Amino acid sequence: MPDLKVNLAGLKLRNPVLTAAGPAARDGMTLLNAATGGAGGLVAKTVSIKPAEVPNPNITALGRGRVKSRRGLLNAELWSEIPLSQWLEREYPIALSSGLPVIASVGYTPEEVAEIAPKIEDAGVQAIEFSTHYVGGHVEIAKALKDAVDIPIFAKLSPKVDVVAVAKEIEKHVDGIVAINTYGPCLRIDIETGKPFLGSDGGEGWLSGAALKPIAMRCVADIASAVDIPVIAVGGVSSGEDSIEFMMAGASAVQVCTAAILEGQTVYGRIAGEMSDWLKEHQYESVSQLTGLALPHLKEKHSLRGKPQVNLEKCTLCGLCEKSCVYNAITVNKKKDFFGIDEDRCQRCGMCISVCPFYALSVG
């Protein structure tokens, strides 16, 4: 079996799939359940000096139903509504009983993190991630944490900053970069009432899940190309394929939040299992071999010269490629067992290759 173990700044993860600071890491028992569900490491919900006063409602899917809800979420959550004292006395110890590395998340000012970080370190937590939610202040917070504790520090970046510039600026002060935080503010309206779904000021919320993934992917690749410390990807991870893609873009590990909210705590083990299956199928010995594989190709120009090629052994003639071809270049007839591409009509746009669920189409 392929080796899924990852050494992340000295933290020994049993696989590269971690929880992320958010509702699916809200307390010790939730984190313990995530460990049972197959997570490789545990990141707890963000804590600060005072517990948060969270507006209600504070989470909404981007659509109703099983399919539409998986597009992503908007959230108006803040940090943990549980007092720091309870985290220190109860929640962290429960999470630590899993035997997995536990990473605390803290915010938000240098003074606040400097006060609470030593207490968290004394509780036995093995690393600290800090989140700003706002533009600026990264270096000051990183320095405050480094002066306060001896355990690894990870900086979680917002997509609203110049992630490369910030990553370079704080590289010498942290042990890794987490990319990215949610994006916003965004808005969703309930058409039955005319009111926003969220109870925050103006109904605003922050975007997570599948809709965030392409933004996160670009940020991860850019950061990984610019710094020499580990990058942890977060934003739209819901499958082994997502995780592998992020690792090829330069990530050493991934965090999962939205998929855990939508699917439950077994999602971590499912993702890790899918990664293992893919690694075995593609004859990789270790998941760490994936990190950064795609980065050299980002410097190259790729052009689809010929028409896409079809592997008829993989093709099921489902017709999805035909429906998605805006140039009407593809003909699929399941009754006649026929698949054809009109080379004169085909514009080599690549859409058919990307939508095929069976990997039957490839670059010509």
LINTA-V489182 format. One record per residue. N is the residue number from 1. RES is the residue in three letters. SS is DSSP state (hx for helix, st for strand, lp for the rest). PHI is phi in degrees with one decimal (none if undefined). BURIAL is 1 if it has 16 or more other ideal C-beta (glycine too) atoms within 10 Angstrom, else 0. Layout:
n	res	ss	phi	burial
N	RES	SS	PHI	BURIAL
N	RES	SS	PHI	BURIAL
This chain:
n	res	ss	phi	burial
1	MET	lp	none	0
2	PRO	lp	-62.5	1
3	ASP	st	-85.4	0
4	LEU	lp	-94.1	1
5	LYS	lp	-66.6	0
6	VAL	st	-132.9	1
7	ASN	st	-100.7	0
8	LEU	st	-109.5	1
9	ALA	lp	51.9	1
10	GLY	lp	93.9	0
11	LEU	st	-84.3	1
12	LYS	st	-95.7	0
13	LEU	st	-92.6	1
14	ARG	lp	-76.5	1
15	ASN	lp	-157.8	1
16	PRO	lp	-85.3	1
17	VAL	st	-102.8	1
18	LEU	st	-108.9	1
19	THR	st	-71.2	1
20	ALA	lp	-124.7	1
21	ALA	lp	-61.8	1
22	GLY	lp	168.3	1
23	PRO	hx	-58.4	1
24	ALA	hx	-79.8	1
25	ALA	hx	-136.2	1
26	ARG	lp	-75.2	1
27	ASP	lp	-158.7	1
28	GLY	hx	-63.1	1
29	MET	hx	-67.6	0
30	THR	hx	-63.2	1
31	LEU	hx	-67.1	1
32	LEU	hx	-63.5	1
33	ASN	hx	-65.1	1
34	ALA	hx	-64.5	1
35	ALA	hx	-63.2	1
36	THR	hx	-62.5	0
37	GLY	lp	-78.0	1
38	GLY	lp	110.3	1
39	ALA	lp	-62.7	1
40	GLY	lp	-88.7	1
41	GLY	st	-165.8	1
42	LEU	st	-122.5	1
43	VAL	st	-106.8	1
44	ALA	st	-88.7	1
45	LYS	st	-63.1	1
46	THR	st	-63.3	1
47	VAL	st	-119.4	1
48	SER	lp	-144.3	1
49	ILE	lp	-58.6	1
50	LYS	lp	-117.3	0
51	PRO	lp	-66.0	1
52	ALA	lp	-78.7	1
53	GLU	lp	-104.1	0
54	VAL	lp	-87.4	1
55	PRO	lp	-69.5	0
56	ASN	lp	-126.1	0
57	PRO	lp	-69.5	0
58	ASN	lp	-130.9	1
59	ILE	st	-137.4	1
60	THR	st	-142.1	1
61	ALA	st	-73.7	1
62	LEU	lp	-78.6	1
63	GLY	lp	-168.0	0
64	ARG	lp	-90.4	0
65	GLY	hx	93.7	0
66	ARG	hx	-61.0	0
67	VAL	hx	-79.2	0
68	LYS	hx	-65.7	0
69	SER	hx	-66.0	1
70	ARG	hx	-80.0	1
71	ARG	hx	-66.2	0
72	GLY	lp	149.3	1
73	LEU	st	-130.6	1
74	LEU	st	-114.1	1
75	ASN	st	-133.1	1
76	ALA	lp	-116.8	1
77	GLU	lp	-67.8	1
78	LEU	lp	-113.2	1
79	TRP	lp	-108.1	1
80	SER	lp	-66.3	1
81	GLU	lp	-85.0	0
82	ILE	lp	-86.7	1
83	PRO	lp	-60.7	0
84	LEU	hx	-55.9	1
85	SER	hx	-58.7	0
86	GLN	hx	-70.8	0
87	TRP	hx	-61.4	1
88	LEU	hx	-68.3	1
89	GLU	hx	-87.5	0
90	ARG	hx	-127.5	0
91	GLU	hx	-69.5	1
92	TYR	hx	-62.0	1
93	PRO	hx	-58.3	0
94	ILE	hx	-63.4	1
95	ALA	hx	-62.4	1
96	LEU	hx	-66.3	1
97	SER	lp	-66.3	0
98	SER	lp	-69.1	1
99	GLY	lp	84.9	0
100	LEU	lp	-90.7	1
101	PRO	lp	-60.0	1
102	VAL	st	-114.7	1
103	ILE	st	-113.2	1
104	ALA	st	-82.2	1
105	SER	st	-117.1	1
106	VAL	st	-130.9	1
107	GLY	lp	-158.1	1
108	TYR	lp	-133.4	1
109	THR	lp	-102.0	0
110	PRO	hx	-55.9	1
111	GLU	hx	-66.7	0
112	GLU	hx	-66.4	1
113	VAL	hx	-67.9	1
114	ALA	hx	-65.7	1
115	GLU	hx	-77.3	1
116	ILE	hx	-91.5	1
117	ALA	hx	-59.9	1
118	PRO	hx	-60.4	0
119	LYS	hx	-65.5	1
120	ILE	hx	-68.2	1
121	GLU	hx	-61.7	1
122	ASP	hx	-64.6	0
123	ALA	lp	-76.4	1
124	GLY	lp	101.3	0
125	VAL	lp	-65.1	1
126	GLN	lp	-90.5	1
127	ALA	st	-161.7	1
128	ILE	st	-131.8	1
129	GLU	st	-106.8	1
130	PHE	st	-118.1	1
131	SER	st	-127.2	1
132	THR	lp	-101.5	1
133	HIS	lp	67.1	1
134	TYR	lp	-128.3	0
135	VAL	lp	-77.1	0
136	GLY	lp	98.8	0
137	GLY	lp	86.9	0
138	HIS	hx	-63.3	1
139	VAL	hx	-63.4	1
140	GLU	hx	-62.9	1
141	ILE	hx	-67.5	1
142	ALA	hx	-59.8	1
143	LYS	hx	-63.8	1
144	ALA	hx	-62.0	1
145	LEU	hx	-69.9	1
146	LYS	hx	-62.8	0
147	ASP	hx	-74.0	0
148	ALA	hx	-92.3	1
149	VAL	lp	-137.4	1
150	ASP	lp	-110.3	0
151	ILE	lp	-89.8	1
152	PRO	st	-59.5	1
153	ILE	st	-119.6	1
154	PHE	st	-120.2	1
155	ALA	st	-103.8	1
156	LYS	st	-96.4	1
157	LEU	st	-99.6	1
158	SER	lp	-83.0	1
159	PRO	lp	-70.7	1
160	LYS	lp	-91.7	0
161	VAL	lp	-106.0	1
162	ASP	lp	-75.8	0
163	VAL	hx	-63.0	1
164	VAL	hx	-68.7	0
165	ALA	hx	-62.0	0
166	VAL	hx	-67.0	1
167	ALA	hx	-60.4	1
168	LYS	hx	-64.8	0
169	GLU	hx	-67.5	0
170	ILE	hx	-102.0	1
171	GLU	hx	-51.2	1
172	LYS	hx	-76.8	0
173	HIS	hx	-105.0	1
174	VAL	lp	-132.2	1
175	ASP	lp	-103.3	1
176	GLY	st	-177.8	1
177	ILE	st	-117.4	1
178	VAL	st	-106.4	1
179	ALA	st	-138.2	1
180	ILE	lp	-137.8	1
181	ASN	lp	-77.2	1
182	THR	lp	-65.6	1
183	TYR	st	-113.7	1
184	GLY	st	177.6	1
185	PRO	st	-79.4	1
186	CYS	st	-124.7	1
187	LEU	lp	-149.0	0
188	ARG	lp	-137.9	1
189	ILE	st	-108.9	0
190	ASP	st	-82.1	0
191	ILE	lp	-70.9	0
192	GLU	lp	-78.1	0
193	THR	lp	-118.1	0
194	GLY	lp	77.4	0
195	LYS	st	-105.4	0
196	PRO	st	-66.5	1
197	PHE	lp	-69.4	1
198	LEU	lp	-99.4	1
199	GLY	lp	-92.4	0
200	SER	lp	-78.5	1
201	ASP	hx	-57.7	0
202	GLY	hx	70.6	0
203	GLY	hx	70.6	1
204	GLU	lp	-77.5	0
205	GLY	st	-146.5	1
206	TRP	st	-115.6	1
207	LEU	st	-81.1	1
208	SER	st	-142.1	1
209	GLY	lp	93.3	1
210	ALA	hx	-54.2	1
211	ALA	hx	-65.2	1
212	LEU	hx	-87.6	1
213	LYS	hx	-57.0	1
214	PRO	hx	-61.6	0
215	ILE	hx	-67.5	1
216	ALA	hx	-62.2	1
217	MET	hx	-61.2	1
218	ARG	hx	-63.7	1
219	CYS	hx	-63.3	1
220	VAL	hx	-60.9	1
221	ALA	hx	-62.3	1
222	ASP	hx	-66.0	1
223	ILE	hx	-67.0	1
224	ALA	hx	-61.8	1
225	SER	hx	-77.7	1
226	ALA	hx	-106.1	1
227	VAL	lp	-127.2	1
228	ASP	lp	-112.9	0
229	ILE	lp	-113.8	1
230	PRO	st	-62.0	1
231	VAL	st	-116.1	1
232	ILE	st	-109.4	1
233	ALA	st	-90.8	1
234	VAL	st	-149.3	1
235	GLY	lp	131.7	1
236	GLY	lp	89.5	1
237	VAL	lp	-81.4	1
238	SER	lp	-138.1	1
239	SER	lp	-153.3	1
240	GLY	hx	-61.6	1
241	GLU	hx	-61.6	0
242	ASP	hx	-58.8	1
243	SER	hx	-64.0	1
244	ILE	hx	-62.7	1
245	GLU	hx	-61.3	1
246	PHE	hx	-63.2	1
247	MET	hx	-67.7	1
248	MET	hx	-63.0	1
249	ALA	lp	-80.3	1
250	GLY	lp	122.7	1
251	ALA	lp	-76.5	1
252	SER	lp	-95.3	1
253	ALA	st	-158.9	1
254	VAL	st	-131.7	1
255	GLN	st	-118.9	1
256	VAL	st	-128.2	1
257	CYS	lp	-130.9	1
258	THR	hx	-57.3	1
259	ALA	hx	-62.3	1
260	ALA	hx	-70.7	1
261	ILE	hx	-66.1	1
262	LEU	hx	-77.9	1
263	GLU	hx	-113.9	1
264	GLY	lp	105.3	0
265	GLN	lp	-75.9	1
266	THR	lp	-80.5	0
267	VAL	hx	-61.4	1
268	TYR	hx	-64.6	1
269	GLY	hx	-66.8	1
270	ARG	hx	-61.6	1
271	ILE	hx	-62.1	1
272	ALA	hx	-61.7	1
273	GLY	hx	-64.8	1
274	GLU	hx	-64.6	1
275	MET	hx	-63.4	1
276	SER	hx	-61.0	1
277	ASP	hx	-61.6	0
278	TRP	hx	-65.9	1
279	LEU	hx	-60.6	1
280	LYS	hx	-64.8	0
281	GLU	hx	-62.1	0
282	HIS	lp	-98.0	0
283	GLN	lp	62.9	0
284	TYR	lp	-95.8	1
285	GLU	lp	-87.5	0
286	SER	st	-142.9	0
287	VAL	hx	-65.2	1
288	SER	hx	-65.7	1
289	GLN	hx	-65.6	0
290	LEU	hx	-77.9	1
291	THR	lp	-58.6	1
292	GLY	lp	83.2	1
293	LEU	lp	-58.6	0
294	ALA	lp	-84.0	1
295	LEU	hx	-59.5	0
296	PRO	hx	-61.4	0
297	HIS	hx	-73.6	0
298	LEU	hx	-69.6	0
299	LYS	hx	-89.8	0
300	GLU	lp	-101.0	0
301	LYS	lp	-98.4	0
302	HIS	lp	-110.2	0
303	SER	lp	-136.0	0
304	LEU	lp	-82.9	0
305	ARG	lp	-81.2	0
306	GLY	lp	-97.5	0
307	LYS	lp	-70.1	1
308	PRO	lp	-58.2	1
309	GLN	st	-102.8	0
310	VAL	st	-109.6	1
311	ASN	lp	-98.5	0
312	LEU	lp	-68.4	0
313	GLU	lp	-73.2	0
314	LYS	lp	-92.9	0
315	CYS	lp	-67.3	1
316	THR	lp	-104.8	0
317	LEU	lp	58.6	1
318	CYS	lp	-71.7	0
319	GLY	lp	87.7	0
320	LEU	hx	-63.1	1
321	CYS	hx	-64.8	1
322	GLU	hx	-63.8	1
323	LYS	hx	-65.4	0
324	SER	hx	-90.5	0
325	CYS	lp	-86.7	1
326	VAL	lp	-73.2	0
327	TYR	lp	-98.7	0
328	ASN	lp	52.8	0
329	ALA	lp	-93.9	1
330	ILE	st	-110.9	1
331	THR	st	-122.9	0
332	VAL	st	-126.5	1
333	ASN	st	-133.2	0
334	LYS	lp	-68.3	0
335	LYS	lp	-63.1	0
336	LYS	lp	-94.8	0
337	ASP	lp	54.0	0
338	PHE	st	-123.7	0
339	PHE	st	-136.0	1
340	GLY	st	-146.1	0
341	ILE	st	-122.6	1
342	ASP	lp	-80.1	0
343	GLU	lp	-64.9	0
344	ASP	lp	-72.1	0
345	ARG	lp	-83.9	0
346	CYS	lp	-62.4	1
347	GLN	lp	-101.7	0
348	ARG	lp	57.4	1
349	CYS	lp	-73.7	0
350	GLY	lp	91.0	0
351	MET	hx	-60.1	1
352	CYS	hx	-62.1	1
353	ILE	hx	-63.2	1
354	SER	hx	-75.2	0
355	VAL	hx	-92.5	0
356	CYS	lp	-64.2	1
357	PRO	lp	-77.4	0
358	PHE	lp	-111.5	0
359	TYR	lp	55.2	0
360	ALA	lp	-86.6	1
361	LEU	st	-109.0	1
362	SER	st	-144.7	0
363	VAL	lp	-64.2	0
364	GLY	lp	-79.0	0
